[in-house]
Amino acid sequence: MPERDWCLLRLDDNGNRFVMRRQLTRDEAEALARNYQARGHKQTYWAEREQPPSCERPRE
């Protein structure tokens, strides 16, 4: 069974990055990205493997 650790992301006109969907397989995420791109949306869409959250605290 494929791992569901991919997400669909969007970059808007102002350079803001958003996660649109999570817990997808790679095939699902890439298909959604292609679908949005094919519709002619102005934003950029892509699939990316999610990284596990870091346990480290940011340095001050």
PDB file of N, CA, C, O and CB in Angstrom:
ATOM      1  N   MET A   1       0.844  -1.177   0.000  1.00  0.00           N
ATOM      2  CA  MET A   1       0.000   0.000   0.000  1.00  0.00           C
ATOM      3  C   MET A   1       0.897   1.251   0.000  1.00  0.00           C
ATOM      4  O   MET A   1       1.825   1.346   0.803  1.00  0.00           O
ATOM      5  CB  MET A   1      -0.965  -0.008   1.230  1.00  0.00           C
ATOM      6  N   PRO A   2       0.624   2.195  -0.888  1.00  0.00           N
ATOM      7  CA  PRO A   2       1.452   3.408  -0.951  1.00  0.00           C
ATOM      8  C   PRO A   2       1.295   4.258   0.306  1.00  0.00           C
ATOM      9  O   PRO A   2       0.223   4.330   0.906  1.00  0.00           O
ATOM     10  CB  PRO A   2       1.087   4.239  -2.188  1.00  0.00           C
ATOM     11  N   GLU A   3       2.398   4.894   0.680  1.00  0.00           N
ATOM     12  CA  GLU A   3       2.355   5.766   1.848  1.00  0.00           C
ATOM     13  C   GLU A   3       1.601   7.047   1.522  1.00  0.00           C
ATOM     14  O   GLU A   3       1.687   7.569   0.410  1.00  0.00           O
ATOM     15  CB  GLU A   3       3.776   6.090   2.336  1.00  0.00           C
ATOM     16  N   ARG A   4       0.860   7.547   2.509  1.00  0.00           N
ATOM     17  CA  ARG A   4       0.063   8.760   2.343  1.00  0.00           C
ATOM     18  C   ARG A   4       0.776   9.912   3.055  1.00  0.00           C
ATOM     19  O   ARG A   4       0.271  10.488   4.019  1.00  0.00           O
ATOM     20  CB  ARG A   4      -1.389   8.565   2.901  1.00  0.00           C
ATOM     21  N   ASP A   5       1.976  10.226   2.539  1.00  0.00           N
ATOM     22  CA  ASP A   5       2.772  11.271   3.174  1.00  0.00           C
ATOM     23  C   ASP A   5       3.143  12.390   2.190  1.00  0.00           C
ATOM     24  O   ASP A   5       4.182  13.037   2.319  1.00  0.00           O
ATOM     25  CB  ASP A   5       4.036  10.665   3.773  1.00  0.00           C
ATOM     26  N   TRP A   6       2.273  12.591   1.219  1.00  0.00           N
ATOM     27  CA  TRP A   6       2.464  13.654   0.232  1.00  0.00           C
ATOM     28  C   TRP A   6       1.383  14.713   0.412  1.00  0.00           C
ATOM     29  O   TRP A   6       0.309  14.440   0.950  1.00  0.00           O
ATOM     30  CB  TRP A   6       2.438  13.084  -1.214  1.00  0.00           C
ATOM     31  N   CYS A   7       1.685  15.922  -0.046  1.00  0.00           N
ATOM     32  CA  CYS A   7       0.705  17.006   0.035  1.00  0.00           C
ATOM     33  C   CYS A   7       0.697  17.794  -1.271  1.00  0.00           C
ATOM     34  O   CYS A   7       1.633  17.721  -2.067  1.00  0.00           O
ATOM     35  CB  CYS A   7       1.015  17.942   1.232  1.00  0.00           C
ATOM     36  N   LEU A   8      -0.370  18.539  -1.468  1.00  0.00           N
ATOM     37  CA  LEU A   8      -0.531  19.433  -2.610  1.00  0.00           C
ATOM     38  C   LEU A   8      -0.322  20.850  -2.101  1.00  0.00           C
ATOM     39  O   LEU A   8      -0.956  21.266  -1.131  1.00  0.00           O
ATOM     40  CB  LEU A   8      -1.944  19.266  -3.291  1.00  0.00           C
ATOM     41  N   LEU A   9       0.569  21.595  -2.754  1.00  0.00           N
ATOM     42  CA  LEU A   9       0.866  22.958  -2.337  1.00  0.00           C
ATOM     43  C   LEU A   9       0.525  23.945  -3.440  1.00  0.00           C
ATOM     44  O   LEU A   9       0.437  23.601  -4.618  1.00  0.00           O
ATOM     45  CB  LEU A   9       2.335  23.090  -1.945  1.00  0.00           C
ATOM     46  N   ARG A  10       0.333  25.205  -3.003  1.00  0.00           N
ATOM     47  CA  ARG A  10       0.014  26.282  -3.943  1.00  0.00           C
ATOM     48  C   ARG A  10       0.861  27.494  -3.585  1.00  0.00           C
ATOM     49  O   ARG A  10       1.028  27.824  -2.411  1.00  0.00           O
ATOM     50  CB  ARG A  10      -1.515  26.637  -3.914  1.00  0.00           C
ATOM     51  N   LEU A  11       1.388  28.148  -4.601  1.00  0.00           N
ATOM     52  CA  LEU A  11       2.100  29.406  -4.431  1.00  0.00           C
ATOM     53  C   LEU A  11       1.251  30.476  -5.100  1.00  0.00           C
ATOM     54  O   LEU A  11       1.000  30.412  -6.303  1.00  0.00           O
ATOM     55  CB  LEU A  11       3.559  29.348  -5.040  1.00  0.00           C
ATOM     56  N   ASP A  12       0.802  31.475  -4.310  1.00  0.00           N
ATOM     57  CA  ASP A  12      -0.079  32.490  -4.879  1.00  0.00           C
ATOM     58  C   ASP A  12       0.713  33.628  -5.510  1.00  0.00           C
ATOM     59  O   ASP A  12       1.944  33.611  -5.523  1.00  0.00           O
ATOM     60  CB  ASP A  12      -1.011  33.038  -3.808  1.00  0.00           C
ATOM     61  N   ASP A  13       0.001  34.605  -6.026  1.00  0.00           N
ATOM     62  CA  ASP A  13       0.619  35.725  -6.743  1.00  0.00           C
ATOM     63  C   ASP A  13       1.525  36.573  -5.858  1.00  0.00           C
ATOM     64  O   ASP A  13       2.396  37.280  -6.365  1.00  0.00           O
ATOM     65  CB  ASP A  13      -0.452  36.600  -7.344  1.00  0.00           C
ATOM     66  N   ASN A  14       1.333  36.513  -4.551  1.00  0.00           N
ATOM     67  CA  ASN A  14       2.128  37.315  -3.620  1.00  0.00           C
ATOM     68  C   ASN A  14       3.284  36.532  -3.009  1.00  0.00           C
ATOM     69  O   ASN A  14       3.965  37.026  -2.111  1.00  0.00           O
ATOM     70  CB  ASN A  14       1.243  37.850  -2.518  1.00  0.00           C
ATOM     71  N   GLY A  15       3.507  35.319  -3.492  1.00  0.00           N
ATOM     72  CA  GLY A  15       4.605  34.506  -2.986  1.00  0.00           C
ATOM     73  C   GLY A  15       4.285  33.735  -1.718  1.00  0.00           C
ATOM     74  O   GLY A  15       5.186  33.188  -1.083  1.00  0.00           O
ATOM     75  N   ASN A  16       3.010  33.683  -1.339  1.00  0.00           N
ATOM     76  CA  ASN A  16       2.597  32.923  -0.160  1.00  0.00           C
ATOM     77  C   ASN A  16       2.396  31.464  -0.529  1.00  0.00           C
ATOM     78  O   ASN A  16       1.793  31.143  -1.552  1.00  0.00           O
ATOM     79  CB  ASN A  16       1.305  33.507   0.446  1.00  0.00           C
ATOM     80  N   ARG A  17       2.908  30.594   0.315  1.00  0.00           N
ATOM     81  CA  ARG A  17       2.838  29.147   0.080  1.00  0.00           C
ATOM     82  C   ARG A  17       1.784  28.551   1.006  1.00  0.00           C
ATOM     83  O   ARG A  17       1.774  28.826   2.206  1.00  0.00           O
ATOM     84  CB  ARG A  17       4.230  28.465   0.311  1.00  0.00           C
ATOM     85  N   PHE A  18       0.892  27.729   0.438  1.00  0.00           N
ATOM     86  CA  PHE A  18      -0.203  27.122   1.195  1.00  0.00           C
ATOM     87  C   PHE A  18      -0.256  25.623   0.948  1.00  0.00           C
ATOM     88  O   PHE A  18      -0.053  25.163  -0.176  1.00  0.00           O
ATOM     89  CB  PHE A  18      -1.546  27.769   0.820  1.00  0.00           C
ATOM     90  N   VAL A  19      -0.530  24.866   1.999  1.00  0.00           N
ATOM     91  CA  VAL A  19      -0.815  23.438   1.849  1.00  0.00           C
ATOM     92  C   VAL A  19      -2.313  23.327   1.585  1.00  0.00           C
ATOM     93  O   VAL A  19      -3.127  23.757   2.402  1.00  0.00           O
ATOM     94  CB  VAL A  19      -0.376  22.598   3.134  1.00  0.00           C
ATOM     95  N   MET A  20      -2.667  22.754   0.450  1.00  0.00           N
ATOM     96  CA  MET A  20      -4.086  22.624   0.085  1.00  0.00           C
ATOM     97  C   MET A  20      -4.670  21.291   0.534  1.00  0.00           C
ATOM     98  O   MET A  20      -5.813  21.231   0.988  1.00  0.00           O
ATOM     99  CB  MET A  20      -4.258  22.775  -1.423  1.00  0.00           C
ATOM    100  N   ARG A  21      -3.887  20.225   0.408  1.00  0.00           N
ATOM    101  CA  ARG A  21      -4.357  18.887   0.800  1.00  0.00           C
ATOM    102  C   ARG A  21      -3.190  18.123   1.396  1.00  0.00           C
ATOM    103  O   ARG A  21      -2.048  18.268   0.961  1.00  0.00           O
ATOM    104  CB  ARG A  21      -4.966  18.112  -0.417  1.00  0.00           C
ATOM    105  N   ARG A  22      -3.488  17.312   2.389  1.00  0.00           N
ATOM    106  CA  ARG A  22      -2.478  16.489   3.055  1.00  0.00           C
ATOM    107  C   ARG A  22      -2.882  15.028   3.006  1.00  0.00           C
ATOM    108  O   ARG A  22      -3.997  14.687   2.609  1.00  0.00           O
ATOM    109  CB  ARG A  22      -2.275  16.940   4.513  1.00  0.00           C
ATOM    110  N   GLN A  23      -1.962  14.176   3.414  1.00  0.00           N
ATOM    111  CA  GLN A  23      -2.184  12.736   3.536  1.00  0.00           C
ATOM    112  C   GLN A  23      -2.621  12.115   2.209  1.00  0.00           C
ATOM    113  O   GLN A  23      -3.581  11.348   2.145  1.00  0.00           O
ATOM    114  CB  GLN A  23      -3.232  12.456   4.608  1.00  0.00           C
ATOM    115  N   LEU A  24      -1.891  12.468   1.162  1.00  0.00           N
ATOM    116  CA  LEU A  24      -2.136  11.920  -0.168  1.00  0.00           C
ATOM    117  C   LEU A  24      -1.011  10.959  -0.533  1.00  0.00           C
ATOM    118  O   LEU A  24       0.083  11.018   0.029  1.00  0.00           O
ATOM    119  CB  LEU A  24      -2.254  13.053  -1.222  1.00  0.00           C
ATOM    120  N   THR A  25      -1.297  10.078  -1.477  1.00  0.00           N
ATOM    121  CA  THR A  25      -0.216   9.297  -2.058  1.00  0.00           C
ATOM    122  C   THR A  25       0.493  10.201  -3.061  1.00  0.00           C
ATOM    123  O   THR A  25      -0.029  11.249  -3.440  1.00  0.00           O
ATOM    124  CB  THR A  25      -0.749   7.973  -2.737  1.00  0.00           C
ATOM    125  N   ARG A  26       1.661   9.797  -3.478  1.00  0.00           N
ATOM    126  CA  ARG A  26       2.396  10.603  -4.464  1.00  0.00           C
ATOM    127  C   ARG A  26       1.579  10.744  -5.745  1.00  0.00           C
ATOM    128  O   ARG A  26       1.484  11.839  -6.300  1.00  0.00           O
ATOM    129  CB  ARG A  26       3.776   9.966  -4.774  1.00  0.00           C
ATOM    130  N   ASP A  27       0.992   9.653  -6.216  1.00  0.00           N
ATOM    131  CA  ASP A  27       0.192   9.699  -7.446  1.00  0.00           C
ATOM    132  C   ASP A  27      -0.989  10.654  -7.314  1.00  0.00           C
ATOM    133  O   ASP A  27      -1.272  11.425  -8.232  1.00  0.00           O
ATOM    134  CB  ASP A  27      -0.311   8.300  -7.801  1.00  0.00           C
ATOM    135  N   GLU A  28      -1.680  10.606  -6.174  1.00  0.00           N
ATOM    136  CA  GLU A  28      -2.828  11.503  -5.956  1.00  0.00           C
ATOM    137  C   GLU A  28      -2.389  12.962  -5.956  1.00  0.00           C
ATOM    138  O   GLU A  28      -3.016  13.805  -6.597  1.00  0.00           O
ATOM    139  CB  GLU A  28      -3.531  11.170  -4.627  1.00  0.00           C
ATOM    140  N   ALA A  29      -1.306  13.257  -5.234  1.00  0.00           N
ATOM    141  CA  ALA A  29      -0.824  14.641  -5.135  1.00  0.00           C
ATOM    142  C   ALA A  29      -0.379  15.174  -6.494  1.00  0.00           C
ATOM    143  O   ALA A  29      -0.696  16.310  -6.845  1.00  0.00           O
ATOM    144  CB  ALA A  29       0.335  14.732  -4.135  1.00  0.00           C
ATOM    145  N   GLU A  30       0.349  14.371  -7.256  1.00  0.00           N
ATOM    146  CA  GLU A  30       0.810  14.813  -8.572  1.00  0.00           C
ATOM    147  C   GLU A  30      -0.352  14.980  -9.541  1.00  0.00           C
ATOM    148  O   GLU A  30      -0.349  15.908 -10.350  1.00  0.00           O
ATOM    149  CB  GLU A  30       1.822  13.824  -9.139  1.00  0.00           C
ATOM    150  N   ALA A  31      -1.344  14.096  -9.476  1.00  0.00           N
ATOM    151  CA  ALA A  31      -2.520  14.214 -10.344  1.00  0.00           C
ATOM    152  C   ALA A  31      -3.302  15.487 -10.029  1.00  0.00           C
ATOM    153  O   ALA A  31      -3.747  16.178 -10.946  1.00  0.00           O
ATOM    154  CB  ALA A  31      -3.430  12.980 -10.188  1.00  0.00           C
ATOM    155  N   LEU A  32      -3.476  15.806  -8.753  1.00  0.00           N
ATOM    156  CA  LEU A  32      -4.180  17.039  -8.377  1.00  0.00           C
ATOM    157  C   LEU A  32      -3.415  18.267  -8.865  1.00  0.00           C
ATOM    158  O   LEU A  32      -4.018  19.207  -9.382  1.00  0.00           O
ATOM    159  CB  LEU A  32      -4.373  17.108  -6.846  1.00  0.00           C
ATOM    160  N   ALA A  33      -2.097  18.265  -8.707  1.00  0.00           N
ATOM    161  CA  ALA A  33      -1.281  19.396  -9.168  1.00  0.00           C
ATOM    162  C   ALA A  33      -1.432  19.582 -10.683  1.00  0.00           C
ATOM    163  O   ALA A  33      -1.603  20.705 -11.157  1.00  0.00           O
ATOM    164  CB  ALA A  33       0.213  19.176  -8.800  1.00  0.00           C
ATOM    165  N   ARG A  34      -1.368  18.489 -11.432  1.00  0.00           N
ATOM    166  CA  ARG A  34      -1.538  18.579 -12.899  1.00  0.00           C
ATOM    167  C   ARG A  34      -2.921  19.110 -13.248  1.00  0.00           C
ATOM    168  O   ARG A  34      -3.069  19.915 -14.168  1.00  0.00           O
ATOM    169  CB  ARG A  34      -1.323  17.195 -13.563  1.00  0.00           C
ATOM    170  N   ASN A  35      -3.938  18.658 -12.510  1.00  0.00           N
ATOM    171  CA  ASN A  35      -5.309  19.076 -12.774  1.00  0.00           C
ATOM    172  C   ASN A  35      -5.466  20.581 -12.568  1.00  0.00           C
ATOM    173  O   ASN A  35      -6.048  21.261 -13.414  1.00  0.00           O
ATOM    174  CB  ASN A  35      -6.283  18.312 -11.871  1.00  0.00           C
ATOM    175  N   TYR A  36      -4.959  21.103 -11.462  1.00  0.00           N
ATOM    176  CA  TYR A  36      -5.050  22.544 -11.210  1.00  0.00           C
ATOM    177  C   TYR A  36      -4.262  23.340 -12.256  1.00  0.00           C
ATOM    178  O   TYR A  36      -4.743  24.362 -12.744  1.00  0.00           O
ATOM    179  CB  TYR A  36      -4.533  22.873  -9.797  1.00  0.00           C
ATOM    180  N   GLN A  37      -3.065  22.880 -12.599  1.00  0.00           N
ATOM    181  CA  GLN A  37      -2.245  23.578 -13.592  1.00  0.00           C
ATOM    182  C   GLN A  37      -2.952  23.588 -14.952  1.00  0.00           C
ATOM    183  O   GLN A  37      -2.892  24.587 -15.669  1.00  0.00           O
ATOM    184  CB  GLN A  37      -0.850  22.912 -13.712  1.00  0.00           C
ATOM    185  N   ALA A  38      -3.610  22.502 -15.309  1.00  0.00           N
ATOM    186  CA  ALA A  38      -4.279  22.396 -16.603  1.00  0.00           C
ATOM    187  C   ALA A  38      -5.488  23.321 -16.710  1.00  0.00           C
ATOM    188  O   ALA A  38      -5.896  23.685 -17.813  1.00  0.00           O
ATOM    189  CB  ALA A  38      -4.710  20.967 -16.846  1.00  0.00           C
ATOM    190  N   ARG A  39      -6.058  23.698 -15.579  1.00  0.00           N
ATOM    191  CA  ARG A  39      -7.226  24.594 -15.585  1.00  0.00           C
ATOM    192  C   ARG A  39      -6.854  26.043 -15.871  1.00  0.00           C
ATOM    193  O   ARG A  39      -7.736  26.882 -16.056  1.00  0.00           O
ATOM    194  CB  ARG A  39      -7.945  24.515 -14.255  1.00  0.00           C
ATOM    195  N   GLY A  40      -5.559  26.346 -15.909  1.00  0.00           N
ATOM    196  CA  GLY A  40      -5.127  27.691 -16.223  1.00  0.00           C
ATOM    197  C   GLY A  40      -5.149  28.645 -15.043  1.00  0.00           C
ATOM    198  O   GLY A  40      -5.207  29.860 -15.234  1.00  0.00           O
ATOM    199  N   HIS A  41      -5.105  28.116 -13.822  1.00  0.00           N
ATOM    200  CA  HIS A  41      -5.046  28.986 -12.653  1.00  0.00           C
ATOM    201  C   HIS A  41      -3.752  29.795 -12.690  1.00  0.00           C
ATOM    202  O   HIS A  41      -2.736  29.324 -13.203  1.00  0.00           O
ATOM    203  CB  HIS A  41      -5.142  28.159 -11.339  1.00  0.00           C
ATOM    204  N   LYS A  42      -3.788  31.004 -12.151  1.00  0.00           N
ATOM    205  CA  LYS A  42      -2.600  31.858 -12.114  1.00  0.00           C
ATOM    206  C   LYS A  42      -1.558  31.340 -11.134  1.00  0.00           C
ATOM    207  O   LYS A  42      -0.359  31.521 -11.349  1.00  0.00           O
ATOM    208  CB  LYS A  42      -2.987  33.279 -11.747  1.00  0.00           C
ATOM    209  N   GLN A  43      -1.999  30.705 -10.070  1.00  0.00           N
ATOM    210  CA  GLN A  43      -1.078  30.218  -9.057  1.00  0.00           C
ATOM    211  C   GLN A  43      -0.311  28.994  -9.562  1.00  0.00           C
ATOM    212  O   GLN A  43      -0.668  28.373 -10.564  1.00  0.00           O
ATOM    213  CB  GLN A  43      -1.835  29.880  -7.769  1.00  0.00           C
ATOM    214  N   THR A  44       0.747  28.677  -8.833  1.00  0.00           N
ATOM    215  CA  THR A  44       1.545  27.493  -9.133  1.00  0.00           C
ATOM    216  C   THR A  44       1.176  26.398  -8.141  1.00  0.00           C
ATOM    217  O   THR A  44       1.025  26.656  -6.947  1.00  0.00           O
ATOM    218  CB  THR A  44       3.073  27.810  -9.076  1.00  0.00           C
ATOM    219  N   TYR A  45       1.035  25.187  -8.637  1.00  0.00           N
ATOM    220  CA  TYR A  45       0.673  24.028  -7.812  1.00  0.00           C
ATOM    221  C   TYR A  45       1.717  22.948  -7.994  1.00  0.00           C
ATOM    222  O   TYR A  45       2.228  22.745  -9.095  1.00  0.00           O
ATOM    223  CB  TYR A  45      -0.740  23.490  -8.177  1.00  0.00           C
ATOM    224  N   TRP A  46       2.040  22.242  -6.893  1.00  0.00           N
ATOM    225  CA  TRP A  46       2.982  21.139  -6.993  1.00  0.00           C
ATOM    226  C   TRP A  46       2.773  20.158  -5.849  1.00  0.00           C
ATOM    227  O   TRP A  46       2.150  20.472  -4.834  1.00  0.00           O
ATOM    228  CB  TRP A  46       4.423  21.657  -6.996  1.00  0.00           C
ATOM    229  N   ALA A  47       3.311  18.970  -6.045  1.00  0.00           N
ATOM    230  CA  ALA A  47       3.252  17.913  -5.030  1.00  0.00           C
ATOM    231  C   ALA A  47       4.592  17.860  -4.319  1.00  0.00           C
ATOM    232  O   ALA A  47       5.645  18.049  -4.929  1.00  0.00           O
ATOM    233  CB  ALA A  47       2.901  16.524  -5.666  1.00  0.00           C
ATOM    234  N   GLU A  48       4.537  17.600  -3.023  1.00  0.00           N
ATOM    235  CA  GLU A  48       5.766  17.525  -2.234  1.00  0.00           C
ATOM    236  C   GLU A  48       5.572  16.535  -1.099  1.00  0.00           C
ATOM    237  O   GLU A  48       4.500  16.457  -0.498  1.00  0.00           O
ATOM    238  CB  GLU A  48       6.164  18.920  -1.683  1.00  0.00           C
ATOM    239  N   ARG A  49       6.609  15.792  -0.821  1.00  0.00           N
ATOM    240  CA  ARG A  49       6.549  14.858   0.303  1.00  0.00           C
ATOM    241  C   ARG A  49       6.646  15.658   1.602  1.00  0.00           C
ATOM    242  O   ARG A  49       7.512  16.520   1.748  1.00  0.00           O
ATOM    243  CB  ARG A  49       7.693  13.786   0.215  1.00  0.00           C
ATOM    244  N   GLU A  50       5.749  15.363   2.537  1.00  0.00           N
ATOM    245  CA  GLU A  50       5.747  16.082   3.811  1.00  0.00           C
ATOM    246  C   GLU A  50       6.922  15.632   4.667  1.00  0.00           C
ATOM    247  O   GLU A  50       7.268  14.451   4.703  1.00  0.00           O
ATOM    248  CB  GLU A  50       4.418  15.862   4.564  1.00  0.00           C
ATOM    249  N   GLN A  51       7.518  16.579   5.344  1.00  0.00           N
ATOM    250  CA  GLN A  51       8.623  16.293   6.258  1.00  0.00           C
ATOM    251  C   GLN A  51       8.062  16.148   7.666  1.00  0.00           C
ATOM    252  O   GLN A  51       7.155  16.887   8.048  1.00  0.00           O
ATOM    253  CB  GLN A  51       9.711  17.415   6.204  1.00  0.00           C
ATOM    254  N   PRO A  52       8.583  15.215   8.433  1.00  0.00           N
ATOM    255  CA  PRO A  52       8.108  15.094   9.812  1.00  0.00           C
ATOM    256  C   PRO A  52       8.460  16.369  10.584  1.00  0.00           C
ATOM    257  O   PRO A  52       9.501  16.975  10.331  1.00  0.00           O
ATOM    258  CB  PRO A  52       8.726  13.839  10.507  1.00  0.00           C
ATOM    259  N   PRO A  53       7.602  16.777  11.520  1.00  0.00           N
ATOM    260  CA  PRO A  53       7.907  17.984  12.279  1.00  0.00           C
ATOM    261  C   PRO A  53       9.181  17.807  13.105  1.00  0.00           C
ATOM    262  O   PRO A  53       9.471  16.720  13.607  1.00  0.00           O
ATOM    263  CB  PRO A  53       6.731  18.349  13.190  1.00  0.00           C
ATOM    264  N   SER A  54       9.911  18.872  13.230  1.00  0.00           N
ATOM    265  CA  SER A  54      11.148  18.839  13.990  1.00  0.00           C
ATOM    266  C   SER A  54      10.847  18.957  15.489  1.00  0.00           C
ATOM    267  O   SER A  54       9.942  19.684  15.899  1.00  0.00           O
ATOM    268  CB  SER A  54      12.095  19.969  13.531  1.00  0.00           C
ATOM    269  N   CYS A  55      11.610  18.243  16.277  1.00  0.00           N
ATOM    270  CA  CYS A  55      11.436  18.295  17.728  1.00  0.00           C
ATOM    271  C   CYS A  55      12.272  19.405  18.336  1.00  0.00           C
ATOM    272  O   CYS A  55      12.113  19.726  19.514  1.00  0.00           O
ATOM    273  CB  CYS A  55      11.804  16.955  18.360  1.00  0.00           C
ATOM    274  N   GLU A  56      13.161  19.993  17.550  1.00  0.00           N
ATOM    275  CA  GLU A  56      14.024  21.031  18.084  1.00  0.00           C
ATOM    276  C   GLU A  56      13.277  22.354  18.209  1.00  0.00           C
ATOM    277  O   GLU A  56      12.407  22.682  17.402  1.00  0.00           O
ATOM    278  CB  GLU A  56      15.254  21.201  17.204  1.00  0.00           C
ATOM    279  N   ARG A  57      13.642  23.093  19.232  1.00  0.00           N
ATOM    280  CA  ARG A  57      13.087  24.442  19.403  1.00  0.00           C
ATOM    281  C   ARG A  57      13.946  25.408  18.598  1.00  0.00           C
ATOM    282  O   ARG A  57      15.153  25.205  18.468  1.00  0.00           O
ATOM    283  CB  ARG A  57      13.036  24.860  20.924  1.00  0.00           C
ATOM    284  N   PRO A  58      13.331  26.459  18.056  1.00  0.00           N
ATOM    285  CA  PRO A  58      14.139  27.441  17.325  1.00  0.00           C
ATOM    286  C   PRO A  58      15.137  28.127  18.267  1.00  0.00           C
ATOM    287  O   PRO A  58      14.846  28.359  19.440  1.00  0.00           O
ATOM    288  CB  PRO A  58      13.227  28.496  16.648  1.00  0.00           C
ATOM    289  N   ARG A  59      16.290  28.439  17.739  1.00  0.00           N
ATOM    290  CA  ARG A  59      17.294  29.155  18.538  1.00  0.00           C
ATOM    291  C   ARG A  59      16.889  30.607  18.681  1.00  0.00           C
ATOM    292  O   ARG A  59      16.348  31.210  17.754  1.00  0.00           O
ATOM    293  CB  ARG A  59      18.701  29.048  17.897  1.00  0.00           C
ATOM    294  N   GLU A  60      17.156  31.155  19.842  1.00  0.00           N
ATOM    295  CA  GLU A  60      16.826  32.558  20.090  1.00  0.00           C
ATOM    296  C   GLU A  60      18.058  33.410  20.069  1.00  0.00           C
ATOM    297  O   GLU A  60      17.973  34.623  20.260  1.00  0.00           O
ATOM    298  CB  GLU A  60      16.114  32.719  21.414  1.00  0.00           C
TER     299      GLU A  60
END
